[in-house]
Amino acid sequence: MTKLTHVDRRSVADATLTLRLTQQDRALLQELIALQAVEMIDTGMEVTAASYVRGLIRHEARLQGLLEPTAGARPKPRLVPNRR
């Protein structure tokens, strides 16, 4: 069987993040992953701690304007000063 290679290397996760969590935080993370897995069940995608954390990073980056919104996402509301 031939090993598949990624054409676009930017989409390949190549950095490792190590977190020290309390038992309570680890349990909360596991619950959040389980909830996400239920939401994603129809897609057939597996939700892991790594994919969940990557999703949090990308979500926050979009909110902060560091990434373009994903297709189908609502645009970030722009604050307009109240002129009186």
C-alpha positions as CSV (number, residue, x, y, z in Angstrom):
1,M,0.0,0.0,0.0
2,T,1.3,3.4,-0.9
3,K,1.7,6.1,1.8
4,L,-0.3,9.2,1.0
5,T,1.5,12.5,1.1
6,H,0.0,15.9,1.6
7,V,0.4,18.3,-1.3
8,D,-0.1,21.3,0.9
9,R,2.2,20.9,3.9
10,R,0.6,23.9,5.7
11,S,-2.3,21.7,6.7
12,V,-0.1,19.1,8.4
13,A,0.2,19.3,12.1
14,D,3.9,19.2,12.9
15,A,4.2,20.9,16.3
16,T,3.5,19.3,19.7
17,L,1.7,21.1,22.6
18,T,2.0,19.7,26.0
19,L,-0.5,20.7,28.7
20,R,-0.5,20.1,32.4
21,L,-4.1,19.8,33.5
22,T,-5.6,19.2,36.9
23,Q,-7.8,16.1,37.1
24,Q,-10.8,18.4,37.1
25,D,-9.7,20.2,33.9
26,R,-8.9,16.9,32.2
27,A,-12.4,15.6,33.1
28,L,-13.9,18.8,31.7
29,L,-11.9,18.5,28.5
30,Q,-13.0,14.9,28.1
31,E,-16.7,15.9,28.6
32,L,-16.3,18.7,26.0
33,I,-14.7,16.3,23.5
34,A,-17.6,13.9,24.1
35,L,-20.1,16.6,23.4
36,Q,-18.3,17.7,20.3
37,A,-18.2,14.0,19.1
38,V,-22.0,13.8,19.5
39,E,-22.3,17.0,17.3
40,M,-20.0,15.5,14.7
41,I,-21.4,12.0,14.6
42,D,-23.1,12.4,11.3
43,T,-19.8,13.5,9.6
44,G,-18.0,10.4,10.6
45,M,-15.1,12.5,11.9
46,E,-13.3,11.4,15.1
47,V,-13.0,14.1,17.7
48,T,-9.7,14.0,19.7
49,A,-8.2,16.2,22.3
50,A,-5.8,17.6,19.7
51,S,-8.6,18.3,17.1
52,Y,-10.7,19.9,19.9
53,V,-7.8,22.2,20.9
54,R,-7.0,23.1,17.3
55,G,-10.6,24.0,16.8
56,L,-10.5,26.3,19.9
57,I,-7.4,28.0,18.5
58,R,-8.9,28.6,15.1
59,H,-12.3,29.7,16.5
60,E,-10.6,32.3,18.7
61,A,-8.3,33.4,15.9
62,R,-11.3,34.0,13.7
63,L,-13.1,36.0,16.5
64,Q,-9.9,38.1,16.8
65,G,-9.7,38.7,13.1
66,L,-6.5,36.7,12.7
67,L,-8.1,34.2,10.3
68,E,-10.7,34.6,7.6
69,P,-14.2,33.4,8.5
70,T,-15.0,29.9,7.3
71,A,-17.5,29.5,4.4
72,G,-21.1,29.7,5.6
73,A,-20.1,31.5,8.8
74,R,-21.7,34.7,9.9
75,P,-19.5,37.7,9.5
76,K,-18.2,39.3,12.7
77,P,-20.4,42.2,13.7
78,R,-18.7,45.5,13.3
79,L,-19.1,48.1,16.1
80,V,-20.2,51.4,14.8
81,P,-19.9,54.5,17.0
82,N,-23.2,56.0,18.0
83,R,-23.3,59.5,16.5
84,R,-25.6,61.9,18.3
